[in-house]
Amino acid sequence: MFDNQTILITGGTGSFGKKYTQILLEQYQPKKIIIFSRDELKQFEMQQVYNDPCMRYFIGDVRDGARLMEAMEGVDFVIHAAAMKQVPAAEYNPMECIKTNINGAENVIKAAIKNQVKKVIALSTDKAANPINLYGATKLASDKLFVAANNMVGKRETRFAVVRYGNVVGSRGSVVPFFRKLLAEGATDLPITHPQMTRFMITLRQGVEFVLKNFARMQGGEIFVPKIPSMYMTELAKAMAPDLPQRIVGIRPGEKLHEIMCPADDSHLTLAFEDHYVICPTIQFAHKCDFRHNGLGETGEFVPQGFEYHSGNNPDWLSPEQFLHMAAKVEPM
């Protein structure tokens, strides 16, 4: 569906944007891939690797609605990956986080509707479900904006959806590179915040392929959640350093014991498919949809009342050996 199409990726110089670009170039023949981001150095570095004739690099910030309006002219599909993501930085600079994650989302929506983009998928995070920190709260607001945008399109064909998933194995700032750094520096133990702490695990390629497939699945208004494995942080540390002791340091501010992706309060809206969940919108759109059936012909069923999908009650768990196998397949970016 991406052959001879123009795709724009906000925050496109990040890990997700680069992997998405790589897979698009491997599997499709796009007319244009537009990388929209504000960091000229990262764009220069990305151009050295991704210099296909279809590539376009636009300097711009999602806070700048006029620049987004220009960048989306003639665009068919948008992936909104730009965000302020660091939890401590968001707590210390709250208005900056709001400007990027909420005002930026509004700008993306307005530009997409004005330019009659076909489909938009916004990337979310498990921290947006029952948020306890500002980053999660702004991403929840962003999710709500993108879902509600389907009521703003009128007779236009533009549709919006959201993809929410967990920790990306090996991504910048995550626990795996942090532990690797400590081990390289000769650490005598590894810090663990809580012995029962769990997290969802997904590779970057899995995340990108899930987003690609959801462009075909989406009807507009869904929050897509993949079924992915969980892991105890103690088991992850054991996998990376089986002979080192672990030191409990306590849960940090804004951190959860388990990450939630489908809250119990949304159970009456949640559909279970074979390899993913869909949280249906709470509002009715001008275009009526039966979300039990998607664009790929897959069928889902509503989950039981009170169902909650979080990393602690997940039936799918990674062992240390499975984690090492997953981490070994992670491609450097």
C-alpha positions as CSV (number, residue, x, y, z in Angstrom):
1,M,0.0,0.0,0.0
2,F,3.0,2.3,0.2
3,D,4.2,1.9,-3.4
4,N,4.2,5.2,-5.2
5,Q,2.9,6.9,-2.1
6,T,4.4,9.8,-0.1
7,I,5.0,9.2,3.6
8,L,6.0,11.8,6.2
9,I,7.5,10.8,9.6
10,T,7.6,13.4,12.3
11,G,10.6,13.0,14.6
12,G,12.0,10.9,11.8
13,T,15.6,11.0,12.8
14,G,14.9,9.0,16.0
15,S,15.4,5.2,16.3
16,F,11.8,4.5,15.2
17,G,12.0,6.8,12.2
18,K,15.2,5.4,10.9
19,K,14.0,1.8,11.2
20,Y,10.7,2.7,9.6
21,T,12.6,4.3,6.7
22,Q,14.8,1.2,6.4
23,I,11.9,-1.2,6.2
24,L,9.9,1.1,3.8
25,L,12.9,1.1,1.4
26,E,13.4,-2.6,1.7
27,Q,9.8,-3.7,1.1
28,Y,8.2,-0.9,-1.0
29,Q,8.8,1.6,-3.7
30,P,7.6,4.9,-2.1
31,K,7.3,8.1,-4.2
32,K,8.7,10.1,-1.3
33,I,9.7,9.6,2.3
34,I,9.8,12.9,4.2
35,I,11.8,13.1,7.4
36,F,10.5,16.0,9.5
37,S,12.5,16.9,12.5
38,R,14.3,19.8,14.2
39,D,17.8,18.5,14.6
40,E,20.0,19.3,11.5
41,L,22.9,17.2,12.7
42,K,20.8,14.1,13.1
43,Q,19.3,14.8,9.6
44,F,22.8,15.1,8.2
45,E,23.9,11.9,9.8
46,M,20.8,10.1,8.6
47,Q,21.3,11.3,5.0
48,Q,24.7,9.6,4.9
49,V,22.9,6.2,5.4
50,Y,19.5,6.9,3.7
51,N,20.2,8.8,0.5
52,D,17.7,7.1,-1.8
53,P,16.3,9.5,-4.5
54,C,12.9,9.3,-2.8
55,M,14.3,10.7,0.5
56,R,13.4,14.3,1.6
57,Y,14.7,16.0,4.7
58,F,12.6,18.8,6.2
59,I,13.8,20.9,9.1
60,G,10.8,21.7,11.3
61,D,9.2,21.4,14.7
62,V,5.8,20.0,15.4
63,R,5.2,23.1,17.5
64,D,5.2,25.1,14.3
65,G,1.8,24.5,12.7
66,A,2.6,26.6,9.5
67,R,5.7,24.5,8.8
68,L,3.8,21.3,9.2
69,M,1.1,22.6,6.9
70,E,3.8,23.1,4.2
71,A,5.5,19.8,4.8
72,M,2.3,17.8,4.5
73,E,1.3,19.1,1.0
74,G,0.8,16.1,-1.2
75,V,1.4,13.6,1.6
76,D,-0.5,10.3,1.7
77,F,0.4,8.8,5.0
78,V,1.8,10.3,8.3
79,I,3.6,8.6,11.2
80,H,3.7,10.9,14.2
81,A,6.7,9.8,16.2
82,A,7.9,13.2,17.5
83,A,7.6,13.6,21.2
84,M,9.4,14.7,24.4
85,K,9.9,11.4,26.1
86,Q,12.2,11.6,29.1
87,V,10.1,11.4,32.3
88,P,12.4,13.5,34.5
89,A,12.9,16.2,31.8
90,A,9.1,16.5,31.4
91,E,8.6,16.9,35.1
92,Y,11.2,19.6,35.3
93,N,10.1,21.4,32.0
94,P,6.3,20.7,32.1
95,M,5.2,23.5,29.7
96,E,7.8,22.4,27.1
97,C,6.5,18.8,27.3
98,I,2.9,20.1,26.8
99,K,3.9,22.3,23.8
100,T,5.5,19.3,22.0
101,N,3.3,16.4,23.0
102,I,-0.1,18.1,23.1
103,N,0.1,21.3,21.0
104,G,2.3,19.4,18.5
105,A,-0.4,16.7,18.2
106,E,-3.0,19.3,17.5
107,N,-0.8,20.8,14.8
108,V,-0.2,17.5,13.1
109,I,-4.0,16.8,13.1
110,K,-4.9,20.2,11.6
111,A,-2.2,19.9,8.9
112,A,-3.3,16.4,8.0
113,I,-6.9,17.4,7.6
114,K,-6.1,20.5,5.7
115,N,-3.9,18.6,3.2
116,Q,-6.3,15.6,3.0
117,V,-3.8,13.1,4.1
118,K,-5.2,9.5,3.8
119,K,-4.2,8.0,7.1
120,V,-2.3,9.1,10.2
121,I,-0.9,6.9,12.9
122,A,0.4,8.4,16.1
123,L,2.8,6.5,18.3
124,S,1.9,6.3,22.0
125,T,3.3,4.6,25.0
126,D,2.3,2.3,27.9
127,K,2.8,5.3,30.1
128,A,-0.3,6.9,28.6
129,A,-2.6,4.3,30.3
130,N,-3.5,5.4,33.8
131,P,-0.6,7.9,33.8
132,I,1.2,8.9,36.9
133,N,3.8,11.3,35.4
134,L,3.5,14.3,33.1
135,Y,4.9,12.5,30.0
136,G,2.2,9.8,30.3
137,A,-0.5,12.4,30.9
138,T,0.5,14.4,27.8
139,K,0.6,11.2,25.7
140,L,-2.9,10.3,27.0
141,A,-4.1,13.8,25.9
142,S,-2.4,13.3,22.5
143,D,-4.1,9.9,22.1
144,K,-7.5,11.5,22.9
145,L,-6.8,14.2,20.3
146,F,-6.0,11.8,17.5
147,V,-9.0,9.6,18.3
148,A,-11.3,12.6,18.4
149,A,-9.8,13.9,15.2
150,N,-11.9,11.4,13.3
151,N,-14.9,13.5,14.2
152,M,-13.3,16.7,12.7
153,V,-12.8,15.4,9.2
154,G,-16.3,16.0,7.9
155,K,-16.6,14.5,4.4
156,R,-12.9,14.2,4.0
157,E,-11.3,10.7,3.9
158,T,-8.6,11.4,6.4
159,R,-8.5,8.8,9.2
160,F,-6.5,8.8,12.5
161,A,-5.4,5.9,14.8
162,V,-3.0,5.3,17.6
163,V,-0.4,2.6,18.3
164,R,0.6,1.9,21.9
165,Y,3.4,-0.5,22.9
166,G,5.9,-1.1,25.6
167,N,9.7,-0.9,26.1
168,V,11.8,-1.2,23.0
169,V,14.7,-3.6,23.6
170,G,18.0,-1.7,23.3
171,S,16.5,1.7,22.6
172,R,18.3,4.8,23.8
173,G,17.9,5.5,27.5
174,S,16.4,2.1,28.2
175,V,17.6,-0.4,30.8
176,V,19.6,-2.7,28.4
177,P,22.2,0.0,27.3
178,F,22.3,1.3,30.9
179,F,23.2,-2.2,32.2
180,R,25.7,-2.7,29.3
181,K,27.4,0.6,30.3
182,L,27.6,-0.4,34.0
183,L,29.1,-3.8,33.0
184,A,31.6,-2.2,30.7
185,E,32.7,0.0,33.6
186,G,33.3,-3.0,35.8
187,A,30.2,-2.9,38.0
188,T,30.1,-5.3,40.9
189,D,26.3,-5.4,41.0
190,L,23.3,-4.3,39.0
191,P,20.7,-1.9,40.4
192,I,17.0,-3.1,40.5
193,T,14.2,-0.7,41.5
194,H,11.9,-3.4,42.9
195,P,12.1,-7.3,42.9
196,Q,8.6,-7.6,41.4
197,M,9.0,-5.0,38.7
198,T,7.9,-6.1,35.2
199,R,8.0,-4.5,31.8
200,F,6.6,-5.4,28.3
201,M,9.3,-6.1,25.7
202,I,9.3,-5.5,22.0
203,T,12.1,-5.1,19.4
204,L,12.2,-2.0,17.2
205,R,11.6,-4.0,14.0
206,Q,8.5,-5.6,15.6
207,G,7.2,-2.2,16.6
208,V,7.7,-0.9,13.0
209,E,6.0,-3.9,11.4
210,F,3.1,-3.6,13.8
211,V,2.6,0.0,12.7
212,L,2.9,-0.9,9.0
213,K,0.2,-3.6,9.4
214,N,-2.1,-1.2,11.3
215,F,-2.2,1.2,8.4
216,A,-4.0,-1.6,6.5
217,R,-6.1,-2.6,9.5
218,M,-7.3,0.8,10.7
219,Q,-10.7,2.3,10.0
220,G,-10.1,5.4,12.2
221,G,-10.3,5.9,16.0
222,E,-8.6,2.7,17.2
223,I,-5.8,2.4,19.7
224,F,-3.9,-0.6,18.7
225,V,-2.0,-2.6,21.3
226,P,0.3,-5.6,20.4
227,K,0.3,-8.8,22.4
228,I,3.9,-8.9,23.5
229,P,5.8,-10.7,26.2
230,S,6.7,-9.4,29.7
231,M,9.8,-9.8,31.8
232,Y,10.8,-9.4,35.4
233,M,13.6,-6.9,35.6
234,T,15.4,-9.3,38.0
235,E,15.3,-11.9,35.2
236,L,16.6,-9.3,32.7
237,A,19.6,-8.5,35.0
238,K,20.2,-12.2,35.5
239,A,20.3,-12.7,31.7
240,M,22.8,-9.9,31.2
241,A,25.0,-10.7,34.2
242,P,24.2,-14.1,35.7
243,D,27.1,-14.0,38.2
244,L,26.5,-10.5,39.6
245,P,24.4,-9.8,42.6
246,Q,21.4,-7.4,42.4
247,R,21.0,-4.3,44.5
248,I,17.4,-3.0,45.3
249,V,17.4,0.8,44.9
250,G,13.6,1.6,45.2
251,I,11.0,2.7,42.6
252,R,11.9,6.1,41.1
253,P,9.5,9.0,41.0
254,G,6.9,8.6,38.2
255,E,7.7,4.9,37.8
256,K,5.2,2.0,38.0
257,L,5.6,-1.5,39.3
258,H,3.8,-2.9,36.2
259,E,3.1,-1.0,32.9
260,I,-0.5,-1.0,31.7
261,M,-1.5,-1.0,28.0
262,C,-5.3,-1.8,28.3
263,P,-6.8,-0.3,31.5
264,A,-9.6,-2.1,33.2
265,D,-11.8,1.1,32.9
266,D,-11.6,0.6,29.1
267,S,-12.5,-3.1,29.2
268,H,-16.0,-2.4,27.8
269,L,-14.2,-0.8,24.7
270,T,-11.5,-3.4,24.3
271,L,-11.4,-6.0,21.6
272,A,-9.1,-9.0,21.6
273,F,-7.7,-10.2,18.2
274,E,-5.2,-13.0,17.6
275,D,-2.0,-11.0,18.1
276,H,-3.3,-7.6,19.3
277,Y,-5.9,-5.7,21.2
278,V,-8.0,-2.7,20.0
279,I,-9.4,0.0,22.3
280,C,-12.4,1.4,20.5
281,P,-13.3,5.1,20.8
282,T,-15.7,6.3,23.4
283,I,-17.4,8.6,21.0
284,Q,-19.4,7.9,17.8
285,F,-18.0,9.2,14.6
286,A,-19.8,10.5,11.5
287,H,-18.4,7.4,9.8
288,K,-19.8,4.4,11.6
289,C,-17.5,1.5,12.1
290,D,-17.8,-2.1,13.4
291,F,-14.4,-2.4,15.0
292,R,-14.8,-6.1,15.5
293,H,-13.8,-6.5,11.8
294,N,-10.7,-4.7,10.5
295,G,-9.3,-3.8,7.1
296,L,-7.4,-7.1,6.9
297,G,-10.5,-9.2,7.4
298,E,-9.5,-10.1,11.0
299,T,-12.2,-10.6,13.6
300,G,-12.0,-9.6,17.3
301,E,-14.2,-10.2,20.4
302,F,-14.8,-8.0,23.3
303,V,-12.8,-8.9,26.4
304,P,-14.6,-9.6,29.8
305,Q,-15.7,-6.7,32.0
306,G,-12.8,-5.6,34.2
307,F,-10.1,-7.1,31.9
308,E,-6.8,-5.3,32.3
309,Y,-3.7,-6.0,30.2
310,H,-0.5,-5.1,32.1
311,S,3.0,-6.4,32.3
312,G,2.3,-8.2,35.6
313,N,-0.7,-10.3,34.5
314,N,0.5,-11.1,31.0
315,P,0.3,-14.8,30.1
316,D,3.4,-14.5,27.9
317,W,6.7,-14.3,29.7
318,L,10.3,-14.1,28.6
319,S,12.9,-16.3,30.2
320,P,16.5,-15.0,30.4
321,E,17.4,-17.3,27.5
322,Q,14.6,-16.0,25.4
323,F,15.5,-12.4,26.2
324,L,19.1,-13.0,25.1
325,H,17.8,-14.5,21.9
326,M,15.6,-11.5,21.3
327,A,18.4,-9.0,22.2
328,A,20.8,-10.8,19.8
329,K,18.4,-10.1,16.9
330,V,18.3,-6.3,17.7
331,E,19.8,-4.5,14.7
332,P,22.0,-1.5,15.5
333,M,20.7,1.9,14.4
